């Protein structure tokens, strides 16, 4: 639990709550566990929100008692709620636990201050999660988006390209291994059709989506003919021919500068991993 929990006894952590949901649970005086009515309310909420994602839990108390006592009590209230929901509802990796103590006492009615609030996103809003939270991609010293490798996104096993794009944030790289080219050429092989059709469908379905197509080659020490860029351009040509606006698709060729395996590759599998097309999510 400590990997998720950071208690702020005296500082209010402010979030942008635009498009976020919240639910409030009230505690009896001096109690850190819910009564039967509020517990039933929590159980019902959990059952209805298995596909939601929790952003934070905020605990508070009334003004009765010392500051230290109230800080501890509000921490216990947050911990109680967390222990009820963990492993049952999705939780952001950077989940915040906020303990306000009596600083959260905003109501003149003491009973209304003895509470814990869950802030969360509904499943329908998860595709725009980072936009809603105001999280922007990291930018390097050259003003370019810092890439997030696909493996670091921990996509569900067997996730489709559409699912990966939906779960991605700006900067995410997604490998398209089914897109293949004829040897020493930017001619796209027929085996690539299904993957490209899926990409066209996703771009058409998500008109705000902007991507960068990145080309990589293998087996040589230098991309003498800029083949990696030409391959990226060829994929873009196909998208544009299928009514995807060109300004939504940036292209880059990285040659052999970003191999997955050292060159010369030891196996054909390593060569195939180096010889790849990736897309980077620029905007959703």
C-alpha positions, 0 to 999 in steps of 0.5 A, a space after each residue: 500500500 505504501 507505493 500508492 500512499 503519500 500522506 499530506 497532513 498539513 498541505 492541500 494537494 490541489 487537482 484540476 477537477 474538470 470532468 472528474 467525478 467524486 463520491 463522499 462517505 461520512 463517518 461517525 464522530 471519532 470513528 475511522 470505520 464506516 457505519 452500516 449505512 455508509 458501508 453499504 453505500 461504499 459496497 454499492 459504489 465499488 460494484 458500479 465502478 469496477 471500470 472507473 479509475 481512482 485519482 485520489 482519496 481525501 480525508 477530513 475531520 471536524 474541529 473537535 480535538 487537537 490538530 495531531 489527533 485530527 490529522 491521524 484520524 483523517 489518515 485512518 479514514 483514508 486508509 480505511 477507504 483505500 483498503 476497501 477499494 484496492 484490488 477492486 477498482 482501478 487506481 492511478 499509479 500516481 494515486 494521492 492520499 490526502 489527509 486534511 484533518 480539521 483543515 478540511 472542515 468547511 461546513 458549519 455542520 460538524 457531521 458534514 466534515 467527518 468524511 472521505 472523498 474519492 475523486 475518480 474518472 469514469 470509463 468513458 473519460 479514460 481515453 482523455 485521462 491526461 488531458 482532463 488532468 492537465 498532464 502534458 508530455 515531457 519535452 526534451 531540450 530540443 523541444 521534442 516529446 520524450 518518447 514512452 516505450 510501449 513496454 513501459 505502458 504495460 498494455 493488457 496482454 493481447 491488446 489491439 492497436 485501437 485499445 493501445 491507442 485508447 490507453 496511450 498518452 502523448 509520447 507513447 510509442 506503439 510498434 506496428 510489426 505487421 507493416 512490412 516492406 520489400 527488401 531494400 525498398 519502401 514498397 509495402 508488402 500485402 501482409 501489411 494491409 490489415 494493420 494499415 487498415 486498422 490504423 486508418 480506421 482509428 485515425 478516422 474514428 478519432 479526428 483529434 488524433 495526431 501521430 508521428 510515423 517512425 521508420 527504422 531499418 536493420 542489418 547495416 551501419 548507416 541508412 545511406 538512402 534514407 530508406 527509413 524515412 521513405 518507408 515512413 512517408 509511404 505509410 503516410 501516403 497510404 493514409 492520405 490516399 484514404 482521406 486522412 489529412 496529411 497535417 495529422 501525420 508527421 514522419 521521421 526516419 531514424 535509420 539504425 540510430 535506435 535499434 532494439 538489438 545491437 548491430 549486426 543482429 544475431 538472429 532474424 528475430 532481432 533483425 525484424 525487431 530493429 526493422 520496424 515501423 512505430 507510431 508515436 502519439 502526438 495528440 489525442 
